[in-house]
Amino acid sequence: MTTKPKEKAFAGERIAKVLARAGLCSRRDAERWIDEGRVSVNGEKLLSAARNVLGTDHIVVDGKPLPQKDKVRLWRYHKPPGLVTTHKDEKGRQTVFDTLKAELPRVVSVGRLDLNSEGLLLLTNDGGLARELEHPSRGWVRRYRVRVHGRVSPETLESLKDGVTVEGVRYGPIIASLEREQGAANAWLVMSLTEGKNREVRKVLAHLGLAVTRLIRVSYGPYHLGSLERGEVEEISGKVISEQLGGKPNKKSASPRKDKNA
């Protein structure tokens, strides 16, 4: 009895991913460029983004060869409040990327911080690394300092360690503690969580009857805000990245997932 050989998976990476990693555009823009006939591979104009390419393929965009891929880089950035964490804002608001130094290459954020949140935001020139750092399999803790208005019950904060359901959404364990009280109805909390669902901190605290008046992310996994001033950017060395990631990013866990706001 003969066994039919397994079909070999097609090698390479999706063309849109390759263009994004080269720093030319986002994956969505890359797909649009392909639809507009702006991308060719080995002299053939692409008609669909459903195409894998190899490192040996000759890729041309708008008549120009694809630039050499830069080394993977990562930065710590102190996001000020009032900036949107997106490359294009439909409401015309100022974005994080509008304010970055001109000498930085095109970067993407690792997750998001919403308009009124501030603190540590990681930036990278490699979309694959961004997805790797966001992935739940890492179990990285996001830590926040939060100023709230309302009466804080230590017992209620303690109950968050078992998770909580808010408006049908289940949030995982949150470690929350009272840092200090200010007056009769204001306090600073410290909160640690691993999921980072959309506006998780604000929604959970609103469920407890607490209004967030300031939210600062102070750490993301092994990376800390430290003494970075608002708007300041500092690159993380390749050696540190390698040590803290345990070598190269795990491509298996680097599947796409939506960015979330705190």
Beta strands, then each sheet from edge to edge (+ up, - down):
strand 1: 13-14
strand 2: 39-41
strand 3: 44-45
strand 4: 52-53
strand 5: 59-61
strand 6: 64-65
strand 7: 74-79
strand 8: 108-109
strand 9: 118-124
strand 10: 142-149
strand 11: 164-166
strand 12: 169-171
strand 13: 175-182
strand 14: 186-193
strand 15: 211-220
strand 16: 223-224
strand 17: 233-236
sheet 1: 1+ 4-
sheet 2: 3+ 2- 5+ 6-
sheet 3: 8+ 9- 7+ 17-
sheet 4: 8+ 9- 15- 10+ 14- 13+
sheet 5: 8+ 9- 15- 16+
sheet 6: 11+ 12-
end
